[in-house]
């Protein structure tokens, strides 16, 4: 299955955008996507290539293909250079006489070849006229952006379309305001949850060894008690030592104790 990426020349590369793009790419790979088509000269192309390239380390079979809109024939050294970033590059023969519209025909080619089309498309975006800058504003342009033309073509071709701009807009305007902003941490509840968690027994492995720590964790689960109570009851540590050992702010509790698995691991 093939996927193409098309978006505006200039975008804001936020962490939220990168996150959503990663989620989409990995989802498509799991659905069977093996080939990803890219154009060039847009910030969205660059970001999409970066994300797909990250996943290529985990899924080495996926292919990145650069579909050129210029240079029907390229020198060997340039091709070798491009192939350090892509697994393949080609120039569609049908765009040979497209002239200044070659990038539009190139986008059509990518859409035709793809099952899914991932866009970053803002329907309100109007491309600036040539010579227009922040300090020199001209009359609004009436020409369509290349992304808009491609988006409408993908709809016409009944492709599966994913518009990242809309997803990001929903997140920023609705989800963030309704579900994230204003949330506060209940420190008391968090401390209670930490106390009830058997995960804190991980901090005891260096002192008690894996087997003994696992034994305590199993007992805590069986008796529905917290680890601190059992340790205090068995007098493994004095009160001050126990307080320091089970302080999650002072200990790295990243390891996970798989207490349900049989193991022959000896005490360390």
C-alpha positions in Angstrom: 0.0 0.0 0.0 1.3 3.5 -0.9 0.9 6.7 1.0 1.7 10.3 -0.2 2.3 13.5 1.7 1.2 16.9 0.4 1.1 20.2 2.3 1.7 23.9 2.4 5.1 25.3 1.8 5.3 27.0 5.1 4.0 25.4 8.3 4.7 25.7 12.0 6.6 22.5 13.1 5.1 22.1 16.6 5.5 19.1 18.8 1.7 18.5 18.6 2.0 18.3 14.8 4.9 15.9 14.9 3.1 13.7 17.5 -0.1 13.4 15.3 2.0 12.7 12.2 3.8 9.9 14.0 0.5 8.4 15.1 -0.8 8.5 11.6 2.3 7.0 10.0 2.6 4.1 12.4 -1.1 3.4 12.1 -0.8 3.3 8.3 2.2 1.0 8.5 0.2 -1.4 10.7 -2.6 -1.3 8.1 -0.1 -2.4 5.4 1.6 0.7 4.1 5.0 -0.1 2.7 5.7 2.8 0.3 5.7 6.5 1.0 5.8 9.1 -1.7 7.3 12.6 -1.2 7.5 15.7 -3.2 9.8 18.6 -2.3 10.1 22.3 -1.5 7.6 22.3 1.4 8.1 22.3 5.1 5.4 19.5 5.4 7.4 17.4 2.9 10.5 17.8 5.1 8.6 16.9 8.4 6.9 13.9 6.8 10.2 12.6 5.5 11.8 13.0 9.0 8.9 11.1 10.7 8.9 8.2 8.1 12.7 8.0 8.3 12.4 7.6 12.1 10.1 4.6 11.6 12.3 3.1 9.0 14.7 2.1 11.8 12.0 0.0 13.3 10.4 -1.1 9.9 13.3 -1.4 7.6 11.2 -2.8 4.8 9.3 0.4 4.1 10.4 2.5 1.1 10.7 6.2 0.7 10.3 7.5 -2.9 11.0 11.0 -4.1 8.8 11.9 -7.0 10.5 14.7 -8.9 8.7 17.5 -10.6 11.8 18.8 -12.4 14.9 17.3 -14.1 13.6 14.4 -16.2 17.2 13.2 -16.5 19.7 13.6 -13.6 23.4 13.0 -13.3 24.6 9.9 -11.6 26.2 11.8 -8.8 22.9 13.6 -8.0 20.9 10.4 -8.1 23.4 8.8 -5.7 23.0 11.9 -3.5 19.2 11.6 -3.5 19.4 7.9 -2.7 21.1 8.6 0.5 17.7 9.9 1.7 15.3 7.8 -0.4 15.2 4.2 -1.6 14.1 5.4 -5.1 13.5 8.5 -7.1 11.7 9.0 -10.5 10.3 11.6 -12.8 6.8 10.9 -14.1 6.8 10.9 -17.9 3.3 12.3 -18.2 4.4 15.7 -16.6 7.2 16.2 -19.2 5.4 19.1 -21.0 3.6 20.5 -18.0 6.0 23.5 -17.7 5.4 25.6 -14.6 2.5 23.4 -13.6 4.8 20.3 -13.3 4.5 20.3 -9.5 0.7 20.1 -9.8 0.9 17.2 -12.2 3.5 15.6 -9.9 1.0 15.8 -7.1 -1.6 14.2 -9.3 0.8 11.4 -9.9 1.4 10.8 -6.2 -2.3 10.9 -5.5 -3.1 8.4 -8.3 -0.5 6.0 -7.0 -1.6 6.2 -3.4 -4.3 4.6 -1.3 -4.0 7.2 1.5 -3.2 10.9 1.0 -1.9 12.7 4.1 -2.4 16.4 3.8 -1.6 19.5 5.8 -4.3 21.7 4.2 -5.8 24.9 5.6 -8.8 25.8 3.4 -8.5 29.5 4.4 -4.9 29.7 3.2 -4.3 32.1 0.3 -0.9 31.9 -1.4 0.9 35.3 -1.5 1.6 37.0 -4.8 5.2 37.3 -6.0 6.9 40.2 -4.4 4.6 40.3 -1.5 6.3 40.6 1.9 5.2 41.5 5.4 6.2 45.1 4.8 4.8 45.2 1.3 1.2 43.9 1.1 -0.5 43.6 -2.2 -4.0 42.8 -3.2 -5.2 39.4 -2.1 -4.3 36.6 -4.5 -7.2 34.7 -6.1 -5.1 31.8 -7.3 -5.4 28.5 -5.6 -2.6 27.0 -3.6 -1.0 23.8 -5.0 -2.2 22.0 -1.8 -5.8 23.1 -2.5 -5.6 21.9 -6.0 -4.2 18.5 -4.9 -6.7 18.2 -2.1 -9.6 18.7 -4.5 -8.1 16.2 -6.9 -7.8 13.6 -4.1 -11.5 14.1 -3.2 -12.4 13.7 -6.9 -10.4 10.5 -7.1 -12.2 9.2 -3.9 -8.9 8.7 -2.1 -8.6 8.1 1.7 -7.7 11.5 2.9 -6.2 12.5 6.3 -5.9 16.2 6.9 -3.5 16.9 9.7 -4.4 20.6 9.8 -8.0 19.8 10.8 -6.8 17.3 13.5 -4.4 19.8 14.9 -7.0 22.6 14.9 -9.5 20.3 16.7 -6.9 19.5 19.3 -5.9 23.2 19.9 -9.4 24.7 19.8 -11.5 22.0 21.3 -9.7 19.1 23.0 -7.1 21.3 24.7 -9.6 23.8 26.0 -12.2 21.3 27.1 -10.1 18.5 28.3 -6.6 19.7 29.3 -6.5 23.4 30.2 -7.4 24.0 33.8 -6.4 20.5 35.0 -4.5 20.4 38.3 -2.7 17.6 40.0 -4.2 16.2 43.2 -0.9 15.6 45.1 -2.6 13.8 48.0 -4.3 11.3 45.7 -1.0 10.8 43.8 0.8 10.0 47.0 -1.8 7.5 48.0 -1.6 5.8 44.6 2.2 5.5 44.9 1.8 4.0 48.4 -0.6 1.4 47.1 1.5 0.5 44.1 3.7 -2.6 44.4 6.0 -1.0 41.8 7.9 0.8 44.5 9.4 -2.6 45.6 11.7 -2.2 42.6 13.8 0.2 44.7 14.5 -2.6 47.2 16.2 -5.0 44.7 19.8 -3.7 45.3 19.3 -4.2 49.1 17.2 -7.4 49.2 17.9 -9.0 45.9 15.4 -9.8 43.1 13.9 -12.9 44.6 13.2 -11.4 48.1 11.7 -8.2 46.6 9.5 -10.3 44.3 8.4 -12.3 47.4 7.3 -9.2 49.2 5.5 -7.9 46.1 3.6 -11.2 45.8 2.7 -11.1 49.4 1.4 -7.5 49.1 -0.8 -8.5 46.3 -2.2 -11.5 48.0 -2.8 -9.8 51.3 -4.0 -6.6 49.7 -1.6 -4.5 51.7 1.0 -2.0 50.7 4.7 -2.8 50.6 5.7 -0.3 53.3 3.5 -2.1 55.9 5.0 -5.5 55.2 8.6 -4.2 55.3 7.9 -2.4 58.6 6.3 -5.6 60.0 9.3 -7.8 59.1 11.8 -5.2 60.3 13.9 -5.2 57.1 14.8 -1.6 57.6 14.6 1.1 60.2 11.9 3.8 59.7 14.3 6.4 58.3 15.9 4.0 55.8 12.5 2.8 54.7 11.4 6.4 54.2 14.4 7.2 52.0 14.2 3.9 50.0 10.6 4.3 49.1 10.7 7.9 48.2 9.9 8.0 44.4 11.4 11.5 44.2 14.8 10.2 45.2 14.8 6.9 43.4 14.7 5.9 39.8 11.8 3.4 39.6 11.8 2.8 35.9 12.4 -1.0 36.1 9.2 -3.1 36.1 9.0 -6.2 38.3 7.4 -9.1 36.5 6.4 -10.9 39.6 4.1 -13.4 37.9 6.8 -15.0 35.8 8.9 -17.9 37.0 12.6 -17.2 37.1 15.8 -18.8 38.2 17.5 -15.4 38.7 19.6 -15.5 41.9 19.8 -12.8 44.5 22.3 -10.1 43.6 
